[in-house]
Amino acid sequence: MGVVLLMVFIMNREGPMHSELASGAPSLSVVEVALLDFRLEARGFGITRPAETWQAVANVAGRVVKRHPGLQSGTLLAAGTLLLTLDPSRYQLAIAETQAELASLAAEQNQLEVEKSNTQQLLNLERERLALSERELDRLERLAASNAISHSRLDEQRRATLAQRQAVQTLNNQLALIPSRHQHLVSRTQRMTAQLAQARQDLEDTRFFAPYDLRVREVPIETHQFVSVGQSLFLVDSIEQAEVEAQVPLTMLRRLMAAVPVPVEPNHAPLDISERLDFSAIDSEVALVGFANVSWPARLSRVASGLDPGTRSARVVVTVEEPYRLAKVPQRPALQRDMYVQVRFSAPSPDPLLVVPASAVHQGEVYLVDKENRLERRAVTVAFEQHDLAVISAGLAPGDLVIVDDPVPAVSGMAILPQRNSALEQQLQQLALGQIP
């Protein structure tokens, strides 16, 4: 009887209850693929340097008689500040001597003019006397022909006429020499004028003024020290502009340049790349490595010749205006020489792009949700990645639902429960526009 009851219980036993959760489809986050406005970026690193550096060298010799108290390494000085003065006495004496010589030459010029006028007046008188003597000689020769006078009287008149002719010729010779004497004085005056200009330039070279707002780097000389021509006096850096030569990967730079408008016709392209491309369309920013939120707006100036020999990357030069203006020590340092910085370039893409999270791409494939809410594995072509975003050039279309989770295992055709992640879609739009660093 017991055996029969046991068999009845076994036959009427219910099967195990299957968990609805265990047998249900997994819930996965998805985003809808869309064409997004996109800012293309390129990044590179470099060392800052001043746009201008002045190595002051002595053009004249002399003793240092005055040195600005702020002419010390690290000091900031304004444009127009008198930095250094050499002994000017030697060059002041040279100017005085040359000016005296010029005054003497001017007096000689005046004397020559007076001499010319006097000689011309004497010549006029002597010519009149010569004319009288010539007429007297003609009269005596006619009288001598008729034996009315003696030959001795005629000879005396001839000697007087010859003497008068000689006097006239002497005065003519003196007048003929005056132009050459005048030219000699003009040449000496020009030489003295040049010497005066050189003396004044030498005097000007004894003073050194700051040509722009600057920071002093090196000062190897001291007050009362004698310096010779060609000796280095001090080295300063301009603080009005700073430059960074950033090493940018060629692929990034080519992608960025392709988005820049071309302002000229291709058939009439100039040699300079800055004239062929509109660099103003590229936004640039210099960020200090190791300091969060410390950056300066910059301007793309040029692309330096050649590639960096070590990294084979392009050498892109940017300029930062007034690098010291935003300084707020210690929170925000000034952009000084030899700082290691990152340079970011960006420009809007001419066309919207298909963008998905880079983490959603699995070895060249993405996981999609088909119309029946089943997983589909699809191969895609990634054009490039930027800001954890993958730009897709082939394999996806607007409206596709891409799984952003990582299901394990990811089996094609498996049923899933898609959950639209609107917050992530909004974040993708911000990342695409570069609004999130």
Helices and strands as residue ranges (DSSP letters): H 2-11, H 20-23, E 27-32, E 35-36, E 39-50, E 53-57, E 62-67, E 76-77, E 82-86, H 89-145, H 151-204, E 207-209, E 214-218, E 226-227, E 232-238, E 241-248, H 250-258, G 266-268, H 273-276, G 279-281, E 283-288, E 295-307, E 314-321, E 340-348, E 353-357, G 358-360, E 361-362, E 365-369, E 375-379, E 381-386, E 389-394, E 401-403, E 417-420, H 422-432
